[in-house]
């Protein structure tokens, strides 16, 4: 048995709300993300659980029903953030790099 964080009443560990005072037993942030057009009808829900066992949980939703879910540790969530921050080079910069590479190659020949 667990204890309510607000009133101290006993409750099952699986309860999301205290049956005695209605206090939420989980602290989390939730955001839904729209899919790419080719995945129309689906959605990505990301939940960030705070508190004693922090985690970031991703779930794929189809027509209002979660089809799959996976949780990441805080460390993996930070790594994912860094991965998502990498931006695609602009076409202009990519063309300039290609031109520079070609110029260096011609200089070697």
C-alpha positions in Angstrom: 0.0 0.0 0.0 1.1 3.5 -0.8 0.3 6.8 1.0 -1.2 9.8 -0.5 1.2 12.7 -1.0 -1.4 15.2 0.2 -3.5 13.6 3.0 -1.5 10.6 3.9 -4.4 8.2 3.3 -3.6 4.7 2.2 -4.2 3.7 -1.4 -3.1 1.2 -4.0 0.2 2.1 -5.7 -1.5 1.9 -9.1 -4.1 4.7 -8.2 -3.7 7.9 -10.2 -5.8 9.9 -7.7 -6.3 9.6 -4.0 -9.8 8.1 -3.2 -9.9 10.2 0.0 -8.9 13.7 -1.2 -8.7 13.4 -5.0 -5.1 14.6 -5.1 -3.2 13.6 -8.2 -0.6 10.9 -7.3 1.5 11.5 -10.4 3.2 14.7 -11.6 3.6 14.8 -15.3 3.5 17.0 -18.3 1.8 15.8 -21.5 2.0 17.0 -25.1 0.6 15.6 -28.3 2.4 16.1 -31.6 0.9 15.9 -35.1 2.4 13.4 -37.5 4.0 13.8 -40.9 1.2 13.9 -43.6 2.1 10.3 -44.6 1.1 9.1 -41.1 -2.3 10.8 -41.1 -4.6 9.5 -38.4 -1.7 8.9 -35.9 -0.4 11.0 -33.1 2.6 11.0 -30.8 2.0 11.6 -27.2 5.0 12.5 -25.0 4.6 12.4 -21.2 7.3 13.6 -18.9 6.9 12.1 -15.4 8.4 14.1 -12.6 9.0 13.0 -9.0 10.6 9.9 -7.6 11.0 7.9 -10.8 11.5 10.5 -13.6 11.1 9.3 -17.2 10.0 10.5 -20.6 7.3 8.2 -22.2 6.4 8.2 -25.9 3.2 6.6 -27.1 1.9 6.3 -30.6 -1.9 6.8 -30.8 -4.2 5.6 -33.6 -7.8 6.7 -33.6 -7.7 7.6 -29.8 -6.0 4.3 -28.7 -2.4 3.9 -27.7 -0.8 1.3 -30.0 2.7 1.3 -28.5 4.7 3.0 -25.8 8.3 3.2 -24.6 9.9 5.1 -21.7 13.3 6.7 -21.7 15.5 7.5 -18.7 16.4 11.1 -18.1 19.9 10.5 -19.6 18.4 9.1 -22.8 15.9 11.9 -23.0 18.8 14.4 -22.9 20.6 12.5 -25.6 17.4 12.5 -27.7 17.2 16.3 -27.2 20.7 16.7 -28.5 19.9 14.5 -31.5 16.8 16.6 -32.4 18.7 19.9 -32.1 20.9 18.9 -35.1 19.6 20.9 -38.0 19.8 20.1 -41.6 22.2 22.4 -43.5 20.6 24.9 -45.7 20.7 24.2 -49.4 22.9 27.3 -49.9 25.5 26.1 -47.3 25.4 22.6 -48.7 26.0 24.0 -52.3 28.9 26.2 -51.0 30.5 23.1 -49.3 30.1 21.1 -52.4 31.7 23.9 -54.5 34.5 24.2 -52.0 35.2 20.5 -52.2 35.2 20.5 -55.9 37.6 23.5 -56.0 40.0 21.6 -53.6 39.7 18.4 -55.7 40.6 20.4 -58.9 43.6 21.9 -57.2 44.9 18.4 -56.5 44.5 17.3 -60.1 
